[in-house]
């Protein structure tokens, strides 16, 4: 019996080694890019590839060239290799690679970017290891900065690491599905020498491997000091650098309270879909890298907008906190993040010139969507006005959610700005209703100002307040709203000033230093 077991194990190991040996024999397919080198994709010789298909997709002053190759075994689908060249309006190009393994066995692959000219220098973007603290809601994000910058005689490139993940979904029916990615591994091994950049991996069954390269004929930074300053900042402020970029947008670490549940969940989070950090740094130092990151985020946001009838930017993963409280499921709209995105896109039309199109304004577009939700009934009535709730999906059975003060002020700014742009009274009428709603809600119980001088966080559908206000976020919103009213030649709101004074007194009482944004708005 023992002898049979040993023989059986020997046969199994032998077959496994034979299988690995067969998979290790490689062949390659070459994809020619538009002036950015030749990409070689190596895969097991056991498989075949179908003819490459190429599609061109235009987005404003940018365009994507999508190269798609199907991997087969005896004409049965095994996986895909996709290369997308994203040509931005500033002359830089992102190369997005995605390999899917749709089988139940591992798939060894290698990608090589043939540069054509020798590599002169490389600069690591991870010169030191930074230990980040564990967050009770998010855990620890194990990803690090991109691999680094590669410079040749004619080009400069920023090369990412490779991300190995699995797509998780929860299907609710009625076209409602929650999507997350479960990160299995960040592959940091990259070889850059002579005239090529190489990455390789074993892609696990039902997994996806993704990486990206930013290519420029000019220096990505205005100086070596500017690059090193960003490296140092991004290492110490982990969320500032978007590491895992894809052609569909960035994936960032999500909290544990998501569905499908996983502690290594990543998603296309609306709070980081718009790369406001890159835009801020571009205004500061004018580096091509930051400009390219911002322009790429714009392409991602406009592409995502098209997925949802061109009206909004929903969150595509379910928050268990919101689901348990209100029955809310993905996809759902977070009014605060949508406000940020609309202002971000319109801000770019002021900063950039020929790099983007200036034909569309996104604040009025989102304002129209808010008006449609008011008409739908996603409001909490208060006196002669109302509050627009923070979140909503398209299910009739979903409960009305709460309305937080910072979300209300954000929506108010959207409507006032849309009125300023268009002159259409429909925006001003709803804006006035929101002002009345803020003034009226809970008035008999003291309103939004608490006994300690701080503000309440949210108004609930049952007519009560709850939650602690953000330290200074809502204060910024109040100050910005008052400034916008003055810009429109309208009087400052008396109750808003009362809330500002109370919040300022509270912060002074608690010996909390004012942030720079508040001090600037107070000038």
C-alpha positions in Angstrom: 0.0 0.0 0.0 2.8 2.4 1.0 4.6 1.5 -2.2 1.6 2.4 -4.3 1.2 5.7 -2.6 4.9 6.5 -3.3 4.5 5.5 -7.0 1.3 7.5 -7.3 3.0 10.6 -5.8 5.9 10.1 -8.1 3.6 10.0 -11.2 1.7 13.1 -10.0 4.9 15.0 -9.5 6.3 13.9 -12.8 3.2 14.9 -14.6 3.2 18.3 -12.9 6.8 18.9 -13.8 6.0 17.8 -17.4 3.1 20.2 -17.5 5.2 23.1 -16.2 7.9 22.2 -18.7 5.4 22.3 -21.5 4.1 25.7 -20.3 7.6 27.0 -20.0 8.3 26.7 -23.7 7.4 30.1 -25.1 6.5 31.8 -28.3 5.7 35.5 -28.8 3.4 37.9 -30.6 4.7 41.4 -31.5 2.5 44.5 -31.4 3.8 47.7 -33.0 2.9 50.9 -31.1 2.5 54.3 -32.6 6.0 55.6 -32.1 6.5 54.1 -28.6 8.5 51.0 -29.4 7.6 47.4 -30.1 5.9 45.3 -27.4 6.5 41.5 -27.4 4.0 39.4 -25.5 5.4 35.9 -24.7 3.0 32.9 -23.9 3.3 29.1 -23.7 4.0 27.6 -27.2 1.2 25.1 -26.4 -1.3 27.8 -27.1 -2.2 29.8 -30.2 -3.3 33.4 -30.7 -6.0 34.8 -33.1 -5.3 37.7 -35.3 -4.8 41.0 -33.6 -7.7 43.4 -33.8 -7.2 47.2 -33.5 -9.8 49.8 -32.6 -9.5 53.5 -32.3 -11.6 55.4 -29.7 -11.6 59.2 -29.5 -12.2 61.1 -26.3 -12.0 64.9 -26.6 -8.4 65.7 -27.7 -7.1 62.3 -26.8 -7.6 58.9 -28.4 -7.1 55.2 -27.5 -5.7 52.6 -29.8 -6.9 49.3 -28.5 -4.9 46.2 -29.6 -6.7 43.0 -28.7 -5.3 39.4 -29.0 -7.2 36.3 -28.0 -5.2 33.3 -26.6 -6.7 29.9 -27.5 -6.0 26.1 -27.1 -7.4 23.9 -29.9 -9.6 26.9 -30.8 -11.0 27.1 -27.2 -10.7 30.4 -25.4 -7.9 30.6 -22.8 -7.5 34.3 -22.2 -6.7 37.7 -23.7 -3.8 40.1 -24.1 -4.9 43.8 -24.5 -2.7 46.8 -25.1 -4.2 50.2 -25.1 -2.2 53.2 -26.3 -3.7 56.3 -24.8 -2.4 59.4 -26.7 -3.1 62.5 -24.5 -3.5 66.0 -25.7 -0.2 67.1 -24.3 1.8 64.6 -26.4 2.5 61.9 -23.8 1.2 58.4 -24.1 0.0 55.8 -21.6 0.5 52.1 -22.5 -2.0 50.0 -20.5 -1.5 46.2 -20.6 -4.0 43.7 -19.4 -3.7 39.9 -19.6 -6.6 37.7 -18.5 -6.4 34.0 -17.6 -9.8 32.5 -18.0 -8.7 28.9 -17.5 -8.4 26.8 -14.3 -4.6 26.4 -14.6 -1.8 29.0 -14.2 -0.5 30.8 -17.2 3.2 32.0 -17.5 3.6 35.2 -19.5 6.3 37.8 -20.2 6.0 41.3 -21.8 8.9 43.2 -23.3 8.9 46.8 -24.4 11.6 47.1 -27.0 12.8 50.7 -26.9 15.0 50.9 -30.0 17.6 53.0 -28.3 19.8 52.2 -25.3 18.7 53.0 -21.7 20.8 55.8 -20.3 19.6 55.9 -16.7 17.0 54.5 -14.4 15.6 56.1 -11.2 13.8 54.0 -8.6 10.6 55.5 -7.1 11.0 53.2 -4.1 14.4 54.2 -2.7 13.3 53.2 0.8 10.6 51.0 2.4 7.9 52.9 4.3 5.9 51.2 7.0 2.3 52.5 6.9 0.1 52.2 10.0 -2.8 49.8 10.1 -6.2 51.6 9.6 -9.2 50.0 11.4 -11.5 50.5 8.4 -9.1 49.9 5.5 -6.3 47.8 6.9 -2.9 48.4 5.1 -2.5 49.0 1.4 0.5 46.9 0.5 1.1 48.6 -2.9 4.1 50.8 -3.4 5.1 53.6 -5.8 5.5 52.7 -9.5 8.8 50.9 -10.3 10.6 54.0 -11.6 11.7 56.2 -14.4 13.6 54.9 -17.4 15.5 57.4 -19.6 16.8 56.7 -23.1 18.5 59.0 -25.6 15.0 60.0 -27.0 12.4 59.2 -24.4 11.6 59.1 -20.7 9.2 56.5 -19.3 7.6 55.8 -15.9 7.1 52.1 -15.5 4.6 50.6 -13.0 4.6 47.4 -11.1 2.4 44.6 -12.3 -0.9 43.9 -10.4 -2.4 40.4 -10.2 -6.0 40.4 -9.1 -9.3 38.6 -9.3 -12.6 40.2 -10.2 -15.3 39.6 -7.5 -19.0 40.4 -8.1 -22.3 40.3 -6.3 -25.3 40.2 -8.6 -28.5 41.7 -7.3 -30.6 41.3 -10.5 -32.3 44.1 -12.3 -29.0 45.2 -13.8 -27.5 45.9 -10.4 -24.1 44.4 -9.7 -21.4 45.2 -7.2 -17.8 45.0 -8.6 -14.5 44.9 -6.7 -11.1 43.5 -7.4 -9.3 41.3 -4.9 -5.5 42.0 -5.1 -3.5 38.9 -4.9 0.0 40.2 -5.5 1.9 43.3 -6.6 4.8 42.0 -8.8 7.7 44.5 -8.3 10.3 42.6 -10.3 11.1 44.6 -13.5 14.2 44.4 -15.6 15.3 47.5 -17.5 18.6 47.1 -19.3 20.2 47.6 -22.8 17.2 48.5 -25.0 14.2 46.9 -23.3 12.0 46.8 -20.2 10.7 43.4 -19.2 8.1 42.0 -16.8 7.0 38.4 -16.3 4.5 36.5 -14.1 2.5 33.4 -13.5 -1.1 34.4 -13.8 -3.2 32.4 -11.5 -6.5 30.8 -12.7 -9.3 33.3 -13.3 -7.0 36.2 -12.6 -6.0 39.4 -14.4 -2.5 40.9 -14.7 -2.2 44.6 -15.4 0.6 47.2 -15.7 1.2 50.6 -17.3 3.9 52.8 -18.8 3.9 56.5 -19.2 6.0 57.5 -22.3 7.2 61.0 -23.1 9.6 62.6 -25.6 10.2 65.3 -23.0 11.3 65.1 -19.4 8.5 64.1 -17.1 9.7 66.6 -14.4 11.0 70.2 -14.6 14.1 69.2 -12.7 15.7 66.3 -10.8 14.8 68.0 -7.5 11.1 68.2 -8.6 11.0 64.5 -9.3 12.7 63.6 -6.0 10.4 65.9 -4.1 7.4 64.1 -5.5 8.9 60.7 -4.8 9.6 61.7 -1.2 6.1 63.1 -0.8 4.3 60.1 -2.3 6.3 57.7 -0.2 5.2 59.5 3.0 1.6 60.2 1.7 0.7 56.8 0.2 -2.7 57.7 -1.2 -1.3 60.6 -3.1 0.2 58.5 -5.9 -2.2 56.3 -7.9 -0.2 53.1 -8.3 -2.6 50.7 -10.0 -3.7 52.5 -13.1 -5.8 50.7 -15.8 -7.4 51.9 -19.0 -10.7 51.9 -17.2 -9.4 54.0 -14.2 -7.4 53.7 -11.1 -7.9 51.0 -8.5 -7.4 52.0 -4.9 -7.8 50.3 -1.5 -11.3 50.0 -0.2 -12.6 49.6 3.4 -13.5 46.2 4.8 -17.2 47.1 4.8 -17.9 46.2 1.1 -19.8 43.6 -0.8 -18.4 41.2 -2.1 -16.4 41.1 1.1 -12.6 40.8 1.1 -9.9 42.5 3.2 -7.9 43.0 0.0 -10.6 44.8 -1.9 -9.7 47.4 -4.5 -12.1 49.4 -6.6 -12.6 52.4 -8.9 -13.4 54.8 -6.0 -15.0 58.1 -7.1 -13.0 59.9 -4.4 -9.8 59.2 -6.3 -11.0 58.8 -9.8 -10.5 62.5 -10.2 -6.8 63.1 -9.6 -7.1 66.5 -7.8 -3.7 65.9 -6.2 -2.0 65.7 -9.6 -3.8 68.8 -10.7 -2.7 70.7 -7.6 0.9 69.7 -8.1 0.8 70.6 -11.7 -0.3 74.1 -10.8 2.6 74.2 -8.3 5.5 72.9 -10.5 4.2 72.5 -14.1 5.7 69.0 -14.4 4.6 66.9 -17.4 4.1 63.9 -15.2 1.4 65.6 -13.1 -0.2 67.1 -16.2 -0.4 63.7 -17.8 -1.9 62.1 -14.6 -4.6 64.8 -14.5 -5.4 64.5 -18.2 -5.6 60.7 -18.0 -8.0 61.0 -15.1 -10.2 63.3 -17.3 -10.3 60.7 -20.0 -11.2 58.0 -17.4 -14.0 60.2 -16.0 -15.5 61.0 -19.4 -15.4 57.4 -20.4 -17.0 56.3 -17.1 -19.7 59.0 -17.6 -20.7 57.4 -20.9 -21.3 54.1 -19.1 -24.1 55.7 -17.2 -26.1 57.6 -19.8 -23.8 60.6 -19.6 -25.5 61.9 -16.4 -23.5 60.8 -13.4 -20.6 58.9 -11.9 -22.0 56.1 -9.7 -20.1 54.1 -7.1 -19.9 50.5 -8.5 -19.3 48.6 -5.2 -21.7 48.2 -2.3 -21.1 49.8 1.1 -22.4 47.4 3.7 -22.8 50.4 6.0 -25.3 52.0 3.6 -26.9 48.7 2.6 -27.6 47.8 6.2 -28.9 51.2 7.1 -31.0 52.0 3.9 -30.9 48.9 1.6 -28.7 50.9 -0.8 -26.8 48.8 -3.4 -24.4 49.4 -6.2 -24.4 51.2 -8.4 -25.4 54.2 -6.4 -24.7 57.9 -6.5 -22.6 59.7 -3.8 -23.6 63.3 -4.2 -20.4 64.7 -2.7 -18.0 62.8 -4.9 -20.1 63.7 -8.0 -19.9 67.3 -7.0 -16.2 67.1 -6.7 -15.9 65.5 -10.1 -18.0 68.0 -11.9 -16.1 71.0 -10.4 -12.8 69.2 -11.2 -13.6 68.7 -14.8 -14.7 72.3 -15.3 -11.7 73.6 -13.4 -9.5 71.8 -16.0 -11.1 73.8 -18.8 -9.7 76.9 -17.2 -6.2 75.5 -16.5 -5.6 73.7 -19.9 -5.9 75.0 -23.4 -5.4 72.8 -26.5 -4.9 69.7 -24.4 -8.7 69.2 -23.8 -12.0 70.2 -25.4 -13.9 73.1 -23.9 -17.2 72.4 -25.5 -18.9 70.8 -22.5 -19.5 72.1 -18.9 -20.0 69.4 -16.3 -21.4 71.4 -13.4 -24.7 72.1 -15.3 -24.8 68.5 -16.4 -24.6 67.2 -12.9 -26.9 70.0 -11.7 -29.6 68.7 -14.1 -29.1 65.2 -12.7 -29.7 66.6 -9.1 -32.9 68.3 -10.4 -34.1 65.0 -11.7 -33.5 63.3 -8.3 -35.5 66.1 -6.6 -38.3 65.4 -9.0 -38.0 61.7 -8.2 -38.5 62.5 -4.5 -35.0 61.9 -3.1 -35.4 64.7 -0.6 -36.2 65.3 3.1 -38.8 68.0 3.4 -38.1 70.8 5.9 -40.5 73.8 6.3 -40.9 75.5 2.9 -37.7 73.8 1.6 -36.0 70.5 1.5 -32.7 68.7 1.7 -31.4 66.5 -1.1 -30.3 63.1 0.4 -26.6 62.1 0.2 -27.0 58.8 -1.7 -29.5 57.2 -4.1 -29.8 54.2 -6.4 -32.4 53.3 -8.9 -34.4 50.9 -6.7 -37.8 52.0 -5.6 -37.5 49.9 -2.4 -34.4 51.7 -1.2 -35.1 53.8 1.9 -34.5 57.6 1.8 -31.0 58.1 3.2 -29.8 60.9 5.4 -28.7 64.4 4.3 -25.4 65.7 5.7 -24.6 69.4 5.9 -21.5 69.2 3.8 -23.3 67.3 1.0 -26.1 69.9 1.1 -23.7 72.7 0.8 -21.9 70.9 -2.0 -25.1 70.5 -4.0 -26.0 74.1 -3.3 -22.6 75.2 -4.8 -23.3 73.1 -7.9 -26.7 74.7 -8.4 -25.5 78.2 -7.8 -22.6 77.7 -10.2 -24.8 76.2 -12.8 -27.1 79.3 -12.5 -24.1 81.6 -12.8 -23.0 79.8 -16.0 -26.4 79.5 -17.7 -28.6 82.1 -16.1 -31.4 79.5 -15.9 -33.7 80.1 -13.0 -34.5 76.4 -12.5 -31.1 76.0 -10.7 -31.7 79.1 -8.5 -35.2 77.9 -7.6 -33.9 74.6 -6.2 -30.9 76.2 -4.6 -33.3 78.5 -2.7 -35.3 75.5 -1.6 -32.1 73.9 -0.2 -31.2 77.1 1.7 -34.7 77.1 3.2 -34.3 73.4 4.1 -31.0 74.0 5.9 -32.5 76.9 7.8 -35.7 75.1 8.7 -34.6 71.5 9.6 -34.7 71.0 13.3 -35.2 74.7 14.0 -37.3 74.0 17.1 -34.5 71.9 18.5 -31.8 74.4 18.0 -31.0 73.7 14.4 -27.6 72.6 13.1 -25.7 74.3 15.9 -25.1 72.0 18.9 -24.9 73.0 22.6 -21.1 72.8 22.5 -20.9 75.1 19.5 -20.0 72.5 17.0 -22.3 71.5 14.2 -24.3 68.4 13.6 -23.2 66.1 10.8 -26.5 64.9 9.3 -30.2 65.3 9.2 -32.2 62.1 9.3 -35.5 61.3 7.6 -37.2 61.1 11.0 -36.6 64.8 11.6 -33.6 64.4 14.0 -29.9 65.2 13.9 -27.0 62.9 14.5 -23.3 62.5 14.1 -20.2 64.7 14.7 -19.3 67.2 12.1 -16.0 67.0 10.2 -13.2 69.0 11.8 -13.1 71.8 9.2 -14.6 70.4 5.9 -18.1 71.8 6.5 -16.6 75.1 7.5 -14.8 75.3 4.2 -18.1 74.6 2.4 -19.9 77.3 4.4 -17.2 79.9 3.5 -17.2 78.9 -0.1 -20.9 79.1 -0.3 -20.9 82.6 1.1 -18.2 83.6 -1.3 -20.2 82.2 -4.2 -23.3 84.2 -3.1 -21.3 87.4 -3.0 -19.9 86.6 -6.5 -23.5 86.4 -7.7 -24.3 89.8 -6.1 -26.5 88.1 -3.6 -26.5 88.8 0.2 -24.6 86.5 2.5 -26.9 84.1 4.3 -27.4 85.2 7.9 -27.8 81.6 9.3 -24.7 80.4 7.4 -22.7 83.2 9.0 -24.1 82.2 12.4 -22.9 78.6 11.8 -19.5 79.9 10.7 -19.0 82.0 13.8 -20.1 79.1 16.1 -17.8 76.6 14.4 -14.9 79.1 14.6 -15.5 79.7 18.3 -15.7 75.9 18.9 -12.3 75.3 17.1 -10.8 78.1 19.2 -12.2 76.6 22.4 -10.8 73.2 21.5 -7.4 74.8 20.5 -7.6 73.4 17.0 -5.4 75.2 14.4 -7.1 76.3 11.3 -6.1 74.6 8.0 -4.6 76.7 5.2 -7.8 76.5 3.1 -9.9 78.1 5.9 -7.4 80.9 6.5 -7.3 81.7 2.8 -11.1 81.8 2.6 -11.2 84.1 5.7 -9.0 86.7 4.0 
